[in-house]
Amino acid sequence: LALGHGLRGELRYREPLSLHTTWRVGGPADLFYLPADNQDLLRFLQQLPPQEPLIWLGLGSNVLVRDSGIRGTVICTAHMLAGLNHLGACRWHIDAGASCAKVARFSAREDCSGAEFLAGIPGTLGGALAMNAGAFGGETWALVERVTTVDRYGETRQRLPHDYRISYRHVDAPAGEWFLSAIMRLHKGGSDAGALRIRALLDQRKKSQPIGLPSCGSVFRNPPPGADGQARYAAQLIDAAGLKGMSIGDAQVSEKHANFIINQGKASAAEIEALINHVQAHVAQMFDVQLQPEVKILG
Ligand SMILES: Cc1cc2nc3c(=O)[nH]c(=O)nc-3n(C[C@H](O)[C@H](O)[C@H](O)COP(=O)(O)OP(=O)(O)OC[C@H]3O[C@@H](n4cnc5c(N)ncnc54)[C@H](O)[C@@H]3O)c2cc1C
């Protein structure tokens, strides 16, 4: 690729994606770009050959990158495209690479509430928009007023929530567009209670999840309610199937939270994927429920 005219970001070749995913696995990306800012990103996209495969990554907390890596270009928004501006009246302009934790913290500081649930989600706003990330009853898209997207030619667009089909941990977006930023509308006031809520939610997480060990959070989405109308939880089904603690190589179903798979040290993406398939097959056989992965498998 002949790239570089006037670019100010960092272009890396054969970058190991294990350095950029919370599972700490994943082979290399042919090209890995860390844009200096939004303008630089648009220029990079304008220079990218149209046939070049393109993948976006935030903090890599919801992806399983295969060991063979990614043939094509990965754009990483985390850390660089991380601006966050209070527009007044608890409306916020937030760049895609801002971490969810930062959104929760900064908004609470300006006495805005509603984003507390983002505090424990270890991803970026871009990833949260792509996944409709949520926790403890809150969901990302419930806070979105509008978003700015960019296509692979560097053209930007303004879009409204009704341009998307949004559901539980799933967003149907126009093909070939990615999120650059969003305007989020929070509630005025309530941040004292919000700060307490953040602390309580983080404590609750620490008690119920293997925080600190490499994982990607919940591997499977919760299935829809059963014929009796009762809510069903992926973690409960996996636990009931007796799979807690089961391991393939260094990949293990967490003893603490059955919907987490942890990398105990030297797991490969292939081991993690084999364990995902095993859990899926076993739960299907025992309960006739087809669990769907929430994590995106790339490569
Ligand atoms: C310990 C732990 C706890 C977790 N708890 C929760 C939880 O409570 N609730 C929850 O919902 N999730 C949870 N997750 C999963 C994860 O943090 C979220 O899905 C998060 O929103 C992913 O953000 P990311 O920046 O890491 O995205 P990545 O993993 O980098 O990417 C995820 C997907 O989004 C796409 N993407 C990334 N950036 C953009 C962009 N700018 N435009 C378009 N597409 C983009 C990627 O291509 C990929 O398909 C948890 C993960 C961990 C490790």
The ligand as a MOL file (V3000), in Angstrom:
LIG
                    3D

  0  0  0     0  0            999 V3000
M  V30 BEGIN CTAB
M  V30 COUNTS 53 58 0 0 0
M  V30 BEGIN ATOM
M  V30 1 C -14.7140 -7.7410 31.7860 0
M  V30 2 C -15.7070 -7.3500 30.7120 0
M  V30 3 C -16.9890 -6.9490 31.0510 0
M  V30 4 C -17.9120 -6.5860 30.0740 0
M  V30 5 N -19.1580 -6.1780 30.4610 0
M  V30 6 C -20.0540 -5.7890 29.5220 0
M  V30 7 C -21.3580 -5.3460 29.9060 0
M  V30 8 O -21.7060 -5.2760 31.0610 0
M  V30 9 N -22.2080 -4.9960 28.9210 0
M  V30 10 C -21.8760 -5.0290 27.6100 0
M  V30 11 O -22.7010 -4.6570 26.7630 0
M  V30 12 N -20.6450 -5.4450 27.2300 0
M  V30 13 C -19.7340 -5.8260 28.1370 0
M  V30 14 N -18.4940 -6.2460 27.7410 0
M  V30 15 C -18.1860 -6.3440 26.3070 0
M  V30 16 C -17.5540 -5.0890 25.6840 0
M  V30 17 O -16.8570 -4.3410 26.6480 0
M  V30 18 C -18.5940 -4.2160 24.9890 0
M  V30 19 O -19.2440 -4.9180 23.9460 0
M  V30 20 C -17.9690 -2.9390 24.4130 0
M  V30 21 O -18.9970 -2.0810 23.9700 0
M  V30 22 C -17.0210 -3.2010 23.2440 0
M  V30 23 O -16.2950 -2.0040 22.9770 0
M  V30 24 P -14.8450 -2.0440 22.3230 0
M  V30 25 O -14.4130 -0.6480 22.0890 0
M  V30 26 O -13.9330 -2.8850 23.1070 0
M  V30 27 O -15.2070 -2.7440 20.9370 0
M  V30 28 P -14.3070 -3.8170 20.1400 0
M  V30 29 O -14.2620 -5.0880 20.8970 0
M  V30 30 O -13.0240 -3.1900 19.7530 0
M  V30 31 O -15.2430 -4.0210 18.8490 0
M  V30 32 C -16.5130 -4.6440 19.0040 0
M  V30 33 C -17.2800 -4.5330 17.6700 0
M  V30 34 O -17.5650 -3.1570 17.4270 0
M  V30 35 C -17.0010 -2.7390 16.1850 0
M  V30 36 N -16.5420 -1.3630 16.3400 0
M  V30 37 C -15.6050 -0.8740 17.1990 0
M  V30 38 N -15.4890 0.4420 17.0550 0
M  V30 39 C -16.3600 0.8120 16.0780 0
M  V30 40 C -16.6960 2.0610 15.4600 0
M  V30 41 N -16.1180 3.2210 15.8230 0
M  V30 42 N -17.6640 2.0760 14.4840 0
M  V30 43 C -18.2700 0.9140 14.1140 0
M  V30 44 N -17.9700 -0.2920 14.6460 0
M  V30 45 C -17.0370 -0.3420 15.6250 0
M  V30 46 C -15.8670 -3.7220 15.9210 0
M  V30 47 O -15.5780 -3.8120 14.5440 0
M  V30 48 C -16.4510 -5.0160 16.4750 0
M  V30 49 O -17.3300 -5.5990 15.5550 0
M  V30 50 C -17.5420 -6.6130 28.7130 0
M  V30 51 C -16.2420 -6.9980 28.3610 0
M  V30 52 C -15.3250 -7.3530 29.3390 0
M  V30 53 C -13.9270 -7.7290 28.9370 0
M  V30 END ATOM
M  V30 BEGIN BOND
M  V30 1 1 1 2
M  V30 2 1 2 3
M  V30 3 2 2 52
M  V30 4 2 3 4
M  V30 5 1 4 5
M  V30 6 1 4 50
M  V30 7 2 5 6
M  V30 8 1 6 7
M  V30 9 1 6 13
M  V30 10 2 7 8
M  V30 11 1 7 9
M  V30 12 1 9 10
M  V30 13 2 10 11
M  V30 14 1 10 12
M  V30 15 2 12 13
M  V30 16 1 13 14
M  V30 17 1 14 15
M  V30 18 1 14 50
M  V30 19 1 15 16
M  V30 20 1 16 17
M  V30 21 1 16 18
M  V30 22 1 18 19
M  V30 23 1 18 20
M  V30 24 1 20 21
M  V30 25 1 20 22
M  V30 26 1 22 23
M  V30 27 1 23 24
M  V30 28 2 24 25
M  V30 29 1 24 26
M  V30 30 1 24 27
M  V30 31 1 27 28
M  V30 32 2 28 29
M  V30 33 1 28 30
M  V30 34 1 28 31
M  V30 35 1 31 32
M  V30 36 1 32 33
M  V30 37 1 33 34
M  V30 38 1 33 48
M  V30 39 1 34 35
M  V30 40 1 35 36
M  V30 41 1 35 46
M  V30 42 1 36 37
M  V30 43 1 36 45
M  V30 44 2 37 38
M  V30 45 1 38 39
M  V30 46 1 39 40
M  V30 47 2 39 45
M  V30 48 1 40 41
M  V30 49 2 40 42
M  V30 50 1 42 43
M  V30 51 2 43 44
M  V30 52 1 44 45
M  V30 53 1 46 47
M  V30 54 1 46 48
M  V30 55 1 48 49
M  V30 56 2 50 51
M  V30 57 1 51 52
M  V30 58 1 52 53
M  V30 END BOND
M  V30 END CTAB
M  END
